[in-house]
Structure formats: C-alpha cells, structure tokens
Amino acid sequence: MSYDPDNVFAKILRGEIPSTRIYEDEATLAFMDIMPRTDGHCLVIPKTPCRNALDASPEQLAAVIATTQKVARAAMAGLGVDGVVIEQYNEAPAGQEVFHLHFHVLPMREGVRMRPPGKMGDFTEIAGYAEKIRAGLA
Ligand code: AMP
C-alpha cells in the first residue's frame, strides 16, 4: 500500500482545502473533525507523509502521540469534559477512510454516547469548540 499525496489531509496540510486548526508545531497539526462524533472531536496528524501506524516511522509516531496527549489534555481543560477517547484505525477493513496517519481525540461527557459517523457538523459550533480547546492549551 502506497501513500496517496492527494488524500484529504495532505490537501489540508498544503492549504488546498480549509480546516479549523487548533495547534501545530514543526512535525504535527491538530484540527477539528468536520463530522464530529462527540462535541470537540478533533484529529492529530503528522506533517510528513505516511498512511497509518503500520508504515509510520518511530519519529512520526512519537511526534503525533505527543501532540495527541497535548490536545487531549487541552480538551479536558478547555471543554471541562470528564474523559477523552483516543482512536486510530489502520487500513479500510479496520475502518480507516482517510489514508494519512491520524489520531482521533474524542472528548467524552458522563452519560453521553458517541454519535454515529458520517454526519456533517455545524461549522459555528465546531469553531466554538475549537476556541475552547485552544484556550485549554494555554
Ligand atoms: P478514519 O479514516 O475512519 O479514521 O476517519 C477519518 C475522519 O476524517 C472522519 O472522522 C471524518 O469525519 C474526518 N474528515 C474527513 N474529511 C475531513 C475534512 N476535510 N476535515 C476534517 N475532518 C475530515
């Protein structure tokens, strides 16, 4: 399986399609998921190409997991949630749809279940959650 440089997250990295960015450093980018399964659902990706955890280098994995922890902590603080699910899928049979390594950060509230995948979120609401997560980073 090879890396397709025209996948949607590669286009986000190149600025060819819009995204609601939360955090970035030299090696990673965090931005909001447009079909959020929980309020504040966001994604963390490496800036360099790899399909998923199977072909990623130890350096890519280390950078992405460090940013994932940072964003998960920021979501807890900024959104005031009770917990965070961190998810990551490898290849289509496992549920992967976008073939650029990404970790899902899903803020969880007591007694509130995840929504089913595939439903577009409200952009104003998503921007509001992004603002709170950014505040949690500070
Ligand atoms: P998966 O590959 O199944 O781990 O998930 C891909 C995720 O990317 C899904 O949660 C989608 O809602 C999300 N997604 C797809 N396109 C975009 C986009 N343009 N901006 C932000 N998130 C996206």
Boltz pocket constraint, residues with backbone or C-beta under 6 A from the ligand:
constraints:
  - pocket:
      binder: B
      contacts: [[A, 8], [A, 17], [A, 18], [A, 19], [A, 32], [A, 33], [A, 34], [A, 35], [A, 36], [A, 43], [A, 88], [A, 89], [A, 95], [A, 96], [A, 97], [A, 98], [A, 99], [A, 102], [A, 118]]
      max_distance: 6.0
